[in-house]
Each structure stands twice: as C-alpha cells, then as structure tokens.
Amino acid sequence: MDIEGFRKAGYAAVDRICDYYTSLSTLPVSSPVQPGFLSHSTPPPPLPPQHGQQWSSIDSDYHTIIMPGITHWQHPNFYGYFPCNASFEGAIADLYCASISNPGFNWSVSPSVTELEVLMVDWVGRMLGLDGGGDGEGGEGGVGSASEVALPVAVAARERCIGVLSEQFPMPDGAQDHGKGGSLDADQDVAKGGKMAAEVGRDRRWKLAQKMAGWRGRLSSKLVLYGTTQMHSIAAKAALILGLDFRALPVSAPHYSLDAATLTRAIEQDQAQGRVPFLLIATIGTTSSGAVDNLTEIVSIAQTHPTVWLHIDQTSLPEVGFCVRFVVGSPQTRKVHVDQTWELIAETARQTWDRFSKNVAST
C-alpha cells in the first residue's frame, strides 16, 4: 500500500467506524457465534496464506468474518466486567501512535515519548493526591495489565518486608558486605559497578551466598499476601509465581467490603502462628461485584503494622478515585494502581503510582 492507497483506505475505515457507532445500539450486545466459528470461516486447509492480498479483501474479511464474533463493549447495554470506554479522540491518538511506532524504552530513542508519558502520568498522580511524600521520591509507570502490576508490587513488598524483619532476624555474619549496594536487577548492578555480568557472579562468595539464600528462605516462608474473596485473581497469581502464601479474607453482603475488624482478626491470627502479612491488595470496584473496600479503616490498621505494604487496585469503579484522594494520598498507601479504562482510551495499559519508589526500583 502506498501513501495514496493508505489515504483512501483510511478515509473508508473512518466512514465504517462512524457507521458502526451509528448503528451500535441496534446490534446484540453479545456475539451469537459458537466456539470454533473462526476456523470454520477460513478456507481449507487451515494454512497461512501463501500470497499477499489486497487491502480491500482484508478489510472485507474484517467486517464479514471478525465483526460477527465481537462482543460490543461500547454498547449502551453492556454492563459486564468494568468500563472500557473508547472514544473518537482515543482512536485518532492510536492512529498517530501507530504511524510513528516508537518503542520508547529509553529517552534517547524518542525524547517526546518518554517525557510525555512521565508528565501525563504525573498529572493524574497529583490529581489522586500522590504528589510526593513517602521516601521523598515517588514514582509512576505503566504496564499492560493488572496482573503485571501486582507481580512487581509483590516483589517490592517482599524485599521491603525482609528488610524490616532483618532487624529481628539479622543477616548471617559477613552478609552485610555481600553484594553491598546491589539489587535484584543484575543489569543495574553491572552498570553501576562497570563490570561484566560474569565478573559480578565470580565476586560472589559461594558459602555466604548459601547462607543468605537460607536466611531469605526462612523469612520468605513466613510471608502471607492478603486479598479478599471478591477481588481479581491478580493477588493469588502474584503469590503463586513468587512461591508465597495467599489468604483471601472473607467479606459479606450487601457491600462485600473489607473492613478493619476482618483485617485485624486476620493479622492477629497469622501473627499468632508466626506468619507475617507483608502485602494487602485492596480494591476500589471489584470486577466480580463492584465492591469497594473500606479504605479509611484499612489505612488506619496498616499504619500500625510496619511490614504491611498497601496496594490499591482501582478497576471497576475508577470514577470514585478522586473522591478518595484523602485516603489514596495517605503516607501509608505505598502503591496505587488505576485501570486506564475510564480515561476514554483503548484497552491497552494500566497506570501505577508509588510513594516509595526506591523499593520498586531496587527490584
């Protein structure tokens, strides 16, 4: 396709999109197709095309084969899961992004990509009350899904908790100088020390490393991650990947909201058994029931337990986020994750803000 072909196809695509939205309310919300429908729509044998096709043929396939299998999340009668509000502005912005296709993995590859992301995410963070505090250096970032947010949060919370526990359970003798100044990021350590990766590994003392691994293992075995029975599976997945324990705290009708009494009871039970709660993932708008945890009470309890990292997953009811900035912006809230689904852009990324960025950066 040349430039003029793209121009013509682009005009036609915009017309089709406009026609789609004009007739959207008349379409069924859910697709009527059956599993396996798409494989039956391709010519046998089911092999990749051997020759290229004209865009007009590809465009026709999209409308005649793909669209019948679409559940219309933008439909006025779609009430499932969580808001996923696309917009015409967002569609045009996506087109511009696709036209320049910048990976954006560091500043030099395209300064505007890096700086625009930092500025815009920082704006929203300030709207949420996350404009400093904690260790003096808050941070933010974006990933592709809530599960991708939960895993680094859990890693950072684990490392922070181990640091707190080290006051009660000291490192093995000599461990203070073992890997001093290092992190869990080997590339970061190599860059700081000006060494090759092989040199970093050779400098480790094997017996002491074994002692450190045993010490960390004993502390990690005590850790437990909290969520509720209504929340998304992101917490259980993160705990499973890290080999840590997950506890779903019970909540009840009609609000299905985690409160101070339930959280306090769970902490007391676990501490009595020698377990250490290290991360609580609270939710504003669970995807199962739209439940909102009692953040005011949860924060007050978390403030009395220095090992607990509080992460807020804001998904199904993100429009309430700015109403709870007095809670979200509290010093005890170490991590906030907000789905972008309410920002009138396509379903592509999530944003997270961190008041204690050094804990995350070191992992």
N, C-alpha and C positions, 0 to 999 in steps of 0.2 A: 504494500500500500504506500503510495506516495503522498505528498502533502495535500494535494487537491483531493485525492481519494479519502484521506482522513477528514478533511473539511466536510465533504459531502456526507460521509458516514456519521460524523459527529453530529451534524445538524439533524440527520434522520434519527439517531439514537435519542437525542433530546426530545424530539417530537414523540417518539414512542414512550419515553418515560412520562412525559406530560399526559399522554393518553391513558397510561396506566393509572396515574393518580386520579385522573378524572373519573375513571370507571371503578376505582378500587372498592368503593362501598358496595358495589353490586356483586362482587366476587365472593365465593365461600371463604371463610377465614382459614380453614384447614384444607389441605390438599386431599382430594379423593383417591389418589393413586394408591396402589398396593406395593409392598416391598418387592424389590427386583424389577420395578417397572422400567427403569432406565436401561438396564441391559437388554430388555426386550425391544427397546426403541432403536437400538443400533443394528445396522445390517450385519448378518452373519458372514463369515465367522467374526467373533469379537476381537479383532486385531486392530492395532493402531492404524490410522490412515497411512497409506503408502505414498500419497501425493498431497500437496497442499491444496486448499480450497479457497475459492473467492470469499471475501468477507461477507458478501450477500448471503451465501449459503450458511456460513457460521451464524450470522445474525438470525437467519430464518430458523435454524435449529434451536437457538436460544428461546425464541418465542413459542415454537411449536412443541418442543420436547422438554426443555428445562422448566419453563414457567408453569406448566400444569402440575409440577411436583413441588411448588413453592407454598409454604405456609406464610400467610401475609401478616407479618409482624406490624406493619404500618396500618393495618385495617382498623377502622374505628371500633370494631367489636372484638379486637384481640386483647385479652386480659391475662394472658399466661406469663409466668416466669418473672419478668421485670421489664421496665420501659426500654424500648430500643428505638429511640426517636431519630430517624434520619431526617434530613432537611435538604432543600434545594441548594442552600449555601454550602452545606457539607459535601454534597455531590460534586459541586463545581470545585471545591477545595481539593477533593480527592483526585479530580481530573488534573488539576495543576500539579499535585504531588506526583502523580504517575508520569507526568510529562518530563519531570527532571530526574526522578528516580535516584535520590541520594540516600545511601546507606546511613550516613550520619553517625558513624561510630567514633569519630573524634572531631575536634574543632576544625582542623585543617582541611578535611575533605569537603566541607562547605560551612563556613562560619555562620551563615544565617540559620542553617538547620539547627545547630547546637544552641545558639543564643536565643532563637525564637522559642524553642522548647523550654529552656530554663526560665525565660521571662514569663511565658504564659502560665506554666505550672506554678510558678511563684505567685503570680497574681491570685490564682484560685486558692493557693495555700493561705495567703493573707486574708482572703475572704472568709476562710474557715478559722481564722484566729491563729494560724500556725506561722507567726512572723518572728520567730526567734525563741529563745529560752532553752531549756534543757542544758546541753553542754556548751551552748553558745553558738553552735554550728548546726542548724537544722539542714535537712536536705530533702530532695524530692527526686522522683524518677517515674518512668513509665514502662510497663511490660504488657504482654499480650493477654493475660487472663488473671483472674483472682487466684487461681492455684499457683501461678508463677509468682505472685506477690507473697503468698503465705510461706513458701519454702525459704526464701532468704530471710524473711522476718523470723521464722523459727530458728534458723541457724544463728542469726544475730542475737536473739533472745537466749539461746543456749549458751553461747560464748559469754554473754554478759553475766548470766546466772553462775556459770562456772567461776568467773572472776569474783563474784560475791561470795560463793561458797569456799573459795580458796583461803579466805580469812579464817574460816572454821576448820577447813581441811587443807593444810598447807601443801604446796608442791613438794615433790621429792627433793632431797638435798642436791644442790647444784642446778636445779631446773630453772632457777630464776635467770641464769645466763644462757640457758639452752634456747636457741632461736630468739634471743632477745631482740625486741623491736620488730619481730616478724608478724605475719598474719596468716590467714588461711589461703591467701592469694599468692601462689608461687611466682607468678609473673610480676606482681607488685614487689615482692621481696627481691627478686633478681634485679629489677630495675633500680631499686633503691641502693642495693649493695654493689652494683656494677659487676656482678658475677654471672657466669653461665649457670644454667639450671643444674648441670652435673656437679659444679663446684659447691652449690648450696647443699645438695644432697650429701656430698662427701664430707662436708663440715659437720654434719650431724653425728652425735655420739650415740652409737647403737644401743648400748645398755641403758643409758639415760633415757633414750627415746622410748625404750620398752617400759621403763618405769613411768614415764609421762603418759604413755598410752594406757597403762593400767590405772593410773590415778584418774585420768579423764574418764575412763570407762566406768569406774566406781561412782564417780559423781553423776555421769550421764544416766546411769541406771536408776537414779533416784528421781529423775525429772518426769514431770507429767504436764501435758498440754491440755488446756480447758477449752471447750466449746459448749454448745447446747444441743439438745436433741432436734432443734428446728433449723440449725444453721446449715449452710452449704458444706459439702464434703471436703472443702479445702483444708480444714484443720486436721481431719483424720488422715488425709493423704500426706500432708507435710510430716506428721508424726510417723507414719508408716515408712516413708522414704528415709527418715533420719534414724529409724530404729528406736523411737521413743514411745512412751505410753501416751495414749489419748483417752480423755474422760469426757463423755457427753453429759453435761449437767441437765437434770430434768427440769422442765418448765411445764406449766399447765394452762389450760383455758381459763378465761377467754383471751388473755393477752399474749400468752406464751413468751413472756418476758423474763429474762434472767434478773434476779433481784439480789439485794445484799444478803438476805438470810440464806438463800441457797448457796451463794458463793462462799460465804463464811463457813457454813457447815461443811462444804466440800474441802476447803483448805484445812480446817481443823482435823477432819478425818484423815486426810493424806499426811499431814504433818505428824499425826499420832503414829502413823505406820512408817515414818522415816522417809516419806516421799516429799518432793519439793516442787510445788507448782511454779513453773517458770514462764508460761505464756498463757494469756487469756485472749481469745479472739471473740470479741463482742460484735453484734450485728445491728445495723440500722436497716430494717426491712429484709427479713429472711426470704429467700426465694420460695420456700415451702408454704409460708403462712403470712408473710408480711410483718412478722413480729419485730418489735423494736425493744432491745434490751434496755433496762433502766440504767442508763449511763451515769447519771448523777450518783446513784447508790454504788455502782460498780467502781467508779473512780475513788470514792471515799474509802472503800475496802482496799483497793490496790495500793493506795498511798501508804497503808500500814504494813505492806509486805514488799520489802525491797527486792525480792527475787522475781517478782511478777512483772513481766512486760505486757502492757495492754495494747492490743491491736484492734482497730475498729474497721470492720468490713461494711462499707456502705453501698448497698447494691439495689435492692428493690424499691426503696423509698428515699432516693438521694435528695429529693427536693426539700427534705427536712434538715439537711446538713447545716444550712446557715442558721437555722433556728437553735441548733445545739452547739454553736461555736464556743459558748462558755464552758462546755464540757470538753469538746474536742481540743480546745486550746489550753487545757489544764496541763500543768507540768508533768503529771503522771501519765498522760497519754503519749506513749513513745512512738506509736506508728498509726497512721491513718491511711486507709485505702478507700478510694472512691471510684466506683464504676463510672466510665465516661458516658454511659447510656442515656443520661439526662441532658447531655450537652449539645444535642442536636447534630451529632456527627455519627458517622458509620460505626458499626460494632467492630472496632479494631484494637483498642488498647485500654489499659487501666492506669490510673494515676495513684501514686502513693507519696505520702509526706512523712518525714521522720524528724522528730525533735532531737534525737540523739544519733546523728548521722555517723559518728565515728564507730559506733558498734556495728553498723551495717557495712561501712566502707572497709573495715578490717576483715570482713568475711568474704 
